[in-house]
Amino acid sequence: MGRNVQKRGLKWSAILWDRARKKQRWITLPASIKSLREAESCQRSMQDDLDRSNLGLPKSDGKSTANWNEIANELIAEREARATPEWVETLKRFVGRFQDFAGKIPAAVLTPAAARDYAHLRALDAEAGAPSTLRKELTFLRAVFKRAGNDIFRDVAIPSEPKGKISFLTELQFEKLLAAAPPERAFRWRVMAFTGLRLVEAWKVRWRDFDLEARRLLIESAQKGKGTRHPFRRVPLCPMLLEALRQRRAELEACKRAETGDPHAEVADDLVFPCQCNWRRDMLEDCASGAVPAHTPSDLRDTYCSWLAQAGVSLHQIRDLAGHESITTTERYAHLCPDQDAGAAAALEQKYCKGKADLEKEARKKIIEIA
């Protein structure tokens, strides 16, 4: 149990220290607080607010006087350029739901307690959808109010990453997929499966990002990976993919030189995948043509991580190569790793026997010296 929080009955209580008066008092936390971690986070936030009020510390100077839904619309407009129309509509629904709860009031008036109550109501809503939907909604609202200068969602418990069933292709299924796909799409699926690119990353990658001499790809991470941990990541290129990339680039440069008449024309600044049509539909068609179970382009990212795990690559290295923000996401592939228990037991026994032999050797040496 934490030092500053305690569960009393069905509710959590926390200690707040009045440092100016050198006194303490217990307060009852909202009913939405369910775990020790949430209680400690809420206590730290309230203690910080109390300290700032008593000690005259500076307040946040964000857009706290602005209307929160205006800031939400600004954020949606910024994301509209790189997001799908379906995702933009989803963000608008997030805003509409919270507006029904809070109304059009300045962001500074809303409190962390209101944010916790909203998250609690959404978690109990039978029509809220999957936990992943609630996770996306709370993450977006946190970004809105953080920009507004009143981060009321900072202590709201966001659902963890969903751990659904992994869908990946076996080596035989992948070969059938490549054989059934047209050459351009086969190249697309090969790059996705051997680099672990997200869709939004694949749409932005350019030929200059592929360092064919150093045999690696530099990726500007997107979505969950675009944090302080992984703003960029480097992915090594296997020889099979490297040969396909060189051949594809040579073909494109030959076509460009023939069209422009410039013998030195290059494609370094061109998109690797200029066609951003319905990739899901294309892959479903190729799967049907190759008699392969239906898969989507996102399954190729799972395929990349699954093959690495099956090859014995450590989960920490897979996390870095795939750009996962948390090792928890990578642990979805742990069951695919080779069984190393027998090796660990053998190493332990070897270490013990070696130490025992060294001790016996030292004992014999002392006996000889005494004699």
BAMI-913040 format. One record per residue: residue in one letter; x, y, z of N, C-alpha, C, CB in turn. Coordinates in pm, whole numbers, plus 50000, padded with zeros to 5 digits. Each point is the difference from the previous one (the first is absolute). Glycine has a CB too. Layout:
aXYZXYZXYZXYZ ...
END
This chain:
m500854988150000499155011950000500895012450000498154987650122 g501465022449799500795012049993499995007750131499515001249758 r501495006850266500115007450125498925010750010502464995750001 n497125010249887499115011650004498584996649958501955014249953 v497764973250018498644996049963499614987750079500275009749768 q498434988650251499504988650076498574997349957501525005350197 k498134981849794498634996549962499164998250126500824989049788 r498095018650216499104999350114498634995949949501315017750128 g498334969949897498754995049945500124997949850498725011850182 l500384994549743499994998749855500715011649931497874987450019 k502555022550056500625011949940501425001850051497745010849980 w503064996149939501375003350036500065013650067500864986149808 s500045015150287500265012850067501475003449985498134996050165 a502165017049842501395004449981500335011050099499894994049756 i501405007050275500495010650088500455011849915500724983150174 l498835028949864500505012349940500765007750107498075000849832 w503135003550134500855007350094499915014949974501564980350017 d498025027050086500005014549993501375004650051497455001850034 r503475000449872501385002850039500155013750067500764985649812 a498355023750154500095013350061499664999450150499405010549778 r499544981750254499574998950140500604987950070497905011449938 k502834980549987500614987850054498964990950062502115012750041 k496804985149883498934991250044499654990549887499105017650157 q500204971649877499544990549900498534997050021502304990149984 r497045005449909498584996350013499694989049899499385023350079 w499694968149961499554989349911498815004749919500834982650161 i499155014049711498855003249915499584987249928500765024249968 t497964974950000499464988549928500075002749851498464994450193 l502124996249732500155001549855498714996049929502474995450019 p497355008849855498774996649926499804984849987500235021449873 a498534974650110499674985749990500604993749876497915004450124 s502465003749776500574994549876501424994650021498605016149871 i502044987450243501354995050029499874985650052500875023650053 k499724967049874499824985950033501274992950046498185000149837 s502985004850124501234992850030500975008750080499714986549790 l501315007050266501025007250076500755009849911500234980450154 r500055015349723500745008749909499215012649968501124979849904 e497585018850071499175011749972499925009150121498664986549836 a501235007650283499905008050123501285007950023498444983050098 e502725010649883501265007150019500165011249898501024979250092 s498585018349783500115010449897499095011850033500554982549830 c498245014550214499065010750037500545007950120498074986349912 q502515006750185500555006950118501135009449961499374980450142 r501515015049768501115008649957499495012449928501474979749982 s497525018549936499455011549926499375010150095499594985149802 m499625010050293499345009250094501015006750092497934985849991 q503115006750048501045005950083500745010949923500264978450125 d499985019449748500675010049918499165012649988501144981849873 d497555016450106499115011749991499985007650133498594988049829 l501405004750282499995006550130501305007750024498494982050087 d502635012149876501295006750018500085012749917501084977950046 r498425021549832500055011849915499145011350055500424985349805 s498455011150253499125010250056500615006350125498024987649909 n502555004050177500555005150127501325007449981498894981250117 l501975013549795501355005549986500125010349889500854978650087 g498075024049842500045010049894500814995949879499745016750175 l500284970449793500744995449884499285003949871500924980950134 p499805020349755499365004649876499004989849947502045013149948 k496854991850002498984991749937500344997949853498265008450162 s501044982049776500204997649858499525012049920499744975250035 d501015028449861499655011849919499504996049862501715013450125 g497624975149865499484995649872498755007649961500954977550042 k498245016649869498795006649954498834997050093500844998749763 s499375002850367499014995750097498725008249992501854992750146 t498185019049794498805008149989499224996949873501135017950131 a499424973749784499344997049874498914989650021502105005649874 n497014993650030498964989950001500634986749959498195017249948 w501624972550132500714987449975499634993849866500074996350246 n498655005049711499634993749873500575007549879497924991550108 e502415021249910500695007149892501424994549983498635020750047 i502024976550065501344994149994499934985949941500725013750200 a498214978949834499834986649944499865000749848498914992350214 n500345017449737499845001649854501325003849934497625006850036 e503195001250033501335003349946500854987449986499875022850105 l500084968749997500784987849998499524990549890500425002550245 i498284996749736499444991649893500435005149865498044994450144 a501945018949839500415005949871501464996949969498305018350031 e502544981650071501424996849979500194985549960500625017550167 r498574973649889500154985849970499284995949872500214995950243 e498915012749709499204996549883500854997849877498135013050095 a503024993849897500854998949881500614986149987500495024450018 r499774968950094500674987049993499134988450050502155012050030 a496614991050008499124989650051498954996349896500375008250234 t499044980049781498944995749910498705007250036501124977449971 p497955023949935498715006550032499264992950113499855007449762 e500264979450245499324992550105500545003850138499624981049839 w501715020750172500605003750128499625014250040501904984449954 v498005024749949499585013750030498585000150055501515008749818 e497604983250122498634999250050499974994150141499174997549765 t501714993050262500074994150134500425010550103500564977649899 l500435030650067500445010750091498865009950025502364997449917 k496885005649982498875009250018498944994050092500435009449772 r499394977550221499064993550092500525000650143499244984749816 f502085013950202500585001550134499685013850058501854984049937 v498335026249980499745013850044498535001850032501905008249861 g497224986450055498565001350023499554993650130499695000349755 r500864988150276499624993250124500435008050123500184978049882 f501065027150116500445007650116499275013350010502244988949984 q497375016749902499245012650002498634997950063501215007749794 d498164980650181498734997050064500164998950152499254988149793 f501955007750250500264998550143500355013350066500784976749956 a500095031249980500545011950064499405013049950502074987550031 g497415012749846499485012449944501105009149951498074998150152 k501585013249791500975009549946500455009650108498954998249773 i501974997150310500535008450106501525000649985498084993950156 p502555016749896501465001049988500714988250063499795024750001 a501364972049942500764988550050500455002050143500764995549768 a499475017250273500515002650135498974996650107501435018049906 v497284981850058498954997450098499904985050030498755020349920 l501614971449985499914985650020501084995250096499034997549769 t500654992250309500914995150104500394985549972498965015850167 p502134979549895500364985849986498904990650046502355006550031 a496864997850069498904991650047498974997849889500355008550234 a499395002049686499064998749888500534990249896499205023450040 a502104977349934500594990849903499924985650049501555018149925 r498704979750204499914986550055498574994849994501955004850150 d497095003949881498594995949994499604996449857499505014850196 y500974992949707499664997149860500594986649958499935024749950 a501324972950086500634987249964499274988450067502225011649973 h497344990450151499284989550072498674997049932501115007050214 l498175003549746498724998049932500194993149865499105020250115 r501954983549813500254993949869500374985350016500755022149911 a499974974550196500364986050022498784991550033502255007450081 l496724998749982498784992750035498984999949887500395006250236 d499845002149661499055001049889500034987249917500295025149994 a498564968749992499944987549923500285002249852498354991350164 e501445021149787500225003049859501365006549975497545002549974 a503354996950125501315006549986500894993049899499815007650234 g499924979649740500834992649905501164993050070499385016449823 a501604979850100501144992650052500875008950090499964985449796 p500835008550295500915008050084500985008349917499804982650176 s500565012549705500915007749915499365013149956501054978749923 t497635021450057499315012449962500035010150113498514986949847 l501225008450276500075009050115501425005150020498104987750108 r502885003949867501395004350011500305011449903500644976850070 k498925021949806500245010349900499275013050037500284982249824 e498505016450226499225011950036500665007750114497914988249926 l502495004950180500635006850113501365005749964498784984750154 t501955008449759501305005249956499835012849921500914976749994 f498085023849919499755012149922499575011650091499354985749801 l499755011750294499555010650090501145005050087497704990050001 r503205001150037501185004450076500845009649918500014978450127 a500175018649743500775008949913499325013649986500864980049876 v497805020050119499265012649987500225008850122498284988549859 f501525006050260500085008250120501455003250038497864989850078 k503065001949879501405003450023500375012349920500554976050043 r498945024849833500255011949920499265012050058500324985749797 a498545012050266499235010950059500655005650126497954989749906 g503065003350146500685004950119499384995350129500645019549870 n498374971650123499354994750121499854984949981498755022150045 d502324970749981500054985749969499204992250103502275002849893 i496404997750096499154993550100499994984849984498595020550005 f501864974349880500004985649977501334993450039498365003749815 r502535004050249501334994550027499954988450098500965022549957 d498054977350133499924989450101498914989849969500835016350166 v498544984949718498964990449963500674987149954498415018649933 a501134970350120500574986949963499534996349860500054992650243 i500895006949664499684996349862500144984949985500795022649913 p498244970650026500094985449983501304996049932497524998649987 s503004990050053501274995249945499824995549856500744993150228 e500385004949706500004995549861499284986649989502175012349957 p496834986649952499304987249987500934988849957497935012549943 k501854975750114500854988549970499194989649924501415004450204 g498164999249678499224990849919500864989349935498385018249960 k500964973049969500714989149933500885005549889498124984250054 i503085010749937500945004349897499664992849870501815004550172 s498105002949721499724994249869501215002449911497495003650025 f503234985749942501185001549916500054988649898501245011550188 l499534990749707500124990249893501204990850025498945016149839 t500904971450128501154990950002500835002549874498714982550135 e502485011649863500885001849884499354995049871501984997850152 l497334990649856499344994449882498855008949953500644977050075 q498565028150019498895008949964500525012849936498644990550188 f502475014849864500545012349945500514997949858500625007450231 e500004981249743500474997049864498834998749904502014988450095 k496905005549949498804999049915499425013949973499514977050095 l500525031750007499495013649982500815007649895499225000050239 l502114998949769500865007049904499814994549859501665004250181 a498144982749808499824994049867498695004349937501364980550072 a497605021750009498695003749946499865014949974499064980650121 a501785027849943499875014549987500695005149874499885001950249 p499615009049691500735006549891501365004850048497835007049895 p503144994850016501375003650043500085012050093500774990649786 e498465019950182500085012150084499494997350140499705014249797 r499214978350214499454997050132500874989850072497695005149916 a502904985650012500904990350063501195007150063499304982549834 f501235027650098501105007950057499535007350125501005002949771 r497805002350226499445007050116499904990850120498725015149846 w500714972950133499834990750113501364995250053497784992749905 r503205005650006501324995550043500665010450091500234986749786 v499685026050176500605010650081499325000950136500595012749792 m498084986450209499265001050126500354988650095498155011549877 a501974976350069500244988350084501434999350053498264988149871 f502695018050057501414998950041500515012750068500354984249812 t498785025750210500405012150072499085003350118500965008549787 g497834985850217499085002850109499435014049997501254983950134 l498645022049748499475013649987498525000650038501695004649820 r497935006050248498585003050014499505005849867500245004250251 l498444995549729499455005249874500345014749981498144983450015 v501685024650092500265014349987501485002849976498055004650150 e502824986449897501435001549974500344996049857500484995650242 a498884993849709500264995549863499585010549899499684976350074 w499245030849953499525010249905500935012049992497684992750048 k503165009350055500905011750001501454996749966498505009850169 v501864977349827501404996449981500455003349857499764981750172 r501455023749816500585003749870501264991849975499065023550019 w501374976749856501164991849963501265004250074498974996449777 r501125016550257501205004550072500074994250141499965021149866 d498904974050187500014993950133500674986450000497915012450053 f502204981349829500684987149989501495002349973497864989049914 d502975007550182501455000649981500454986149955500305018550178 l499774979849689500304986749947501454996050026498275003649825 e502625006150192501404996750030500144995050144500765017449832 a498594989850260500064995950141498994989050032500765023050059 r498364973849844499004989350014499055002750117501654983849902 r497765028150099499045003250105499005010349950501734994850177 l497155005949893498925009449970499815009050120498874983549844 l501115029750133499755009750106498535004049993502415008649993 i496864988850114498565002350004499695010950101499554976149933 e499665033750025499455009650096498754993850058500955020249873 s499134976150253498924992350062498715007950005501694987950135 a497215004949865498675006249999499164994150112500145003949751 q498775003150281499034995650100500694997350133498584990249819 k501264997450234500514997250135501515001050006498054985350039 g502615011949850501455000250002500615013849995499904978449893 k499285032050080500565013349984500035007350134499175000849763 g501544993450332500165006250130501455003450022498054987450089 t502285015650034501395003450030500904987949985499215017850157 r500214970449853500824987949994500404996749857498854991550204 h500225009749702500284995849863499575010749899499724976150071 p500905035649925499655009449892500434994749865500205019150160 f500894973449837500494993249879500464986150040500715022049891 r499324969250013500574986850025500674994949873498244995150175 r502764996749843500754994349888499714985049991501835017650025 v497774978149857499654986049977501004994049902497555004650044 p503144984749993500944993749907499254993149886501644996750187 l498985003149696499394994049880500654986649973499495022949904 c499704966850083500544986849970500404999349852498564989650182 p502355001449780500484999349861498884998049898502114990750089 m496865001449946498904997649907499275013049967499754976850091 l499975031150011499325012749979500935010049932498554995750201 l502715004149835500965009349942500084998349848501314999650216 e498694988049738500054997549856498735005049930501454980150043 a497395017950021498745004849943499985015349993498834979750089 l501705027050012500045014650001500925005449889499554999850248 r501604994349737500935004649896499404998149861501934994450148 q497424994449831499404997449870498865009849972500634975750020 r498525026650080498875009249983500495014249976498584985450148 r502425019049926500505013749982500645001849863500385001750248 a500364988349706500615000949867498935001049891501984986750083 e496945005849931498925000749901499355013849999499604975350029 l500135030250090499365013250007500905011049944498714992250200 e502585007249832500935010249948500154999049849501224999650218 a498764988249729500084998449854498775006149933501354979050029 c497475018950028498775005849945500025015350009498744979150065 k501735026050048500025014550019500985006749904499394996850241 r501764996949736500995005649907499494999749857501834992750154 a497424996849813499444999249865498925010649980500504975349995 e498725027650111498935009949988500545014349996498484984250119 t502505018749965500525013750011501145002949903499334999750238 g501334990049714501165002049914501255003850076498465006749823 d501474993350310501165003350085500704987050038498865020850090 p502404977249865500694987450031500384998550146500865000449770 h499015010450308500384999550142498785000950092502195010449940 a496634988150007498785001150083499974988850104498765010649807 e500814992950315499924990450109498615000650065502495002250040 v497254988150044498694999250066500135001450152499184985149814 a501935020750231500265000750144498895007050077502435000249949 d497015010449992498965007750069498594994949972501505019649989 d498374970049930498684994749966499504990550108500555002349756 l498134996850257499404990450091500234985949948498275016950070 v502024973950022500174986149961498674994049958501954997950158 f496985006349909498654995149967499115012049967500294979750151 p499805025549726499195011749966498514996949995501935008649872 c497724978850106498594996349994499504996950141500294990849765 q498845017750289499464998150133498514996849992501735015750096 c497934975149815498614996049981499614990550113500195002749747 n498774989550231499504991050104500894987750011497655008249959 w503354992550127500954988950017499304987950060501875016450028 r497174985850057499284988850062499294991749894499695013450211 r499624993549699499294993049893500994992549910498175017450006 d502964989049963501014993549915500514987150064500675022549909 m499614978050220500564988150065498964988950012501585014650126 l497184989049901498954989950005499844993149865498835013150179 e501284994649713499934994149866501184990549976498805020749916 d502404983350123501184991649979499934987450086501355020549945 c498114980850177499854988150085499024990249938500515013950202 a498384991449743499024991149936500604993349877498145014650085 s502654992949838500614994349879501034989250034499645021849883 g501074979750229501024990450038499524989150094501615017949969 a497054981550054499434990050090500615000950140499594984949803 v500585027650241500575002750133498895005650088502335004549902 p497614991950228498995006050088500075015249996500134979850148 a498725026649864499915014649987500875006950103497674997749910 h503165011550043500845008350086499945014449951501544980450051 t498875028850037500035014249967501455004950006497655003350091 p502635008649853501385005150005500575001350141499505012149793 s499664990750305500515001050137500494986650051498435018950043 d501064970149900500484986750040501454997749957497664991549983 l502815016049917501394998649958500955005450107499285001949760 r500275007850317500805005050112500084989250109499335024049948 d499534969450079500014988850093500884988749947497705006250077 t502294991949792500834989649939501485002950025498244996249824 y502155016450159501395004150023500434996950143499755018149828 c499444986150269500354997850141499974985250035499085022750056 s499964969949888499884985850030501184992249946497525002349996 w502905000749882501164993249943501275002950081498945001249773 l501215011250273501165003350083499984992050130500045023149901 a498784976050162499904992550125500314985349978498295016350083 q501194978049808500264985949970501474997549969497674998049914 a503025012450036501434998549968500885001350123499535008949774 g499884993950343500785001050123500475013950034500694977349957 v498835032949971500375013850031499335004050132500255005849753 s500475001250333499475003750131498845009849986502254996350102 l496865003449997498825008949997500415014750005498654982150113 h502435021149959500455013950007500495004849863500644996750243 q500024994649683500455004049867498835001349904502204988650042 i496825002549970498805001049917499275013150029499804974949995 r500145028850133499365012650037500665011849929499394990250223 d501935010049776500715011149937499844999949848501654999650188 l498384988749752499874999149854498595003749954501764982249998 a497235013950079498625002849962499555013950045499524975750013 g501235030650077499625013450046498884999950101500735008549784 h499154980750295498984999750105500395009550113499424976249941 e499635031250109500285009250110500204992650131498665017549883 s500684970950132500094992450124500334985549969498345015550111 i502404978249978500334985849985498754991450015502315004350088 t496645001249976498764992650016499414996349864499585011950216 t500524997149688499514997149865500784988749938499305023849973 t502014976150046500854989649940499774986550065501705017349948 e497864982550176499814987350070498884991649940500835010950205 r498414994849704498974992149930500634988849918498535020349990 y502754981449976500694990149916500894990650082499955016549812 a499974984450321500914992250084499784985049984500045019050162 h498714976949815499724985649991500604993849873497905003850129 l502545004649776500594994849878501514998050012498205011449873 c502404993750233501454998650018500364985450026500145023650090 p501024972049864500434986250025500104997250150501254999949783 d498484987750255500084996150140501465000050044497904985949978 q502415022950116501375001150048500164995050143500315019449848 d498634974150205500074995550139501084989350018497565005150027 a502494985449878501004989350012501415005849994498394983849895 g501835025950019501305006449990500375007250128499665002449757 a499345004150306500275007150125500374990250111498405018249932 a500894970450073500304990050102501404994249980497554994650018 a502805002749855501334994649972501095009950036499024986349816 a500755026650157500985010450034500185001150151499395012549792 l499504986150282500075000650146500824988450055497765011550006 e501974976549941500754988350047501485001149966497944986149974 q502365019149906501395001849959500735009850091499344994949764 k499955016150270500595009950091500284993850138498785018449875 y500294973750175500194993850132501154990149999497555002850045 c502504988749852501074990049992501385006549986498374984049895 k501685027050028501275007149984500465005950133499405005149760 g499665001250313500365005650130500434989450100498405018449956 k500914970250041500354989250089501394994549968497564994350024 a502755004149846501324995049959501105009750042498944988149807 d500795025150182500995010050040500284999350149499255014749814 l499704983250267500184999050144500824987550037497835012250034 e501874976649901500764987850027501465001649960497924986549964 k502325020649926501375002449956500765008450101499254998549762 e500105011950292500635008550100500294992050127498815020149906 a500274971050133500214991950121501194990649984497545001250049 r502584992249835501154991249976501315007650001498524985149866 k501445027250079501215008249996500475003650141499295009149778 k499754994150311500375003350139500574987950073498215017350003 i501234970849970500514987850064501444997349960497684990650005 i502615011549867501374997949949500955009950064499094991749783 e500475020950230500875010250061500314996850145499045016949845 i499954978050229500214996650142500934988150013497735008750057 a502104981549853500834988150004501445003649965498034985649939 
END
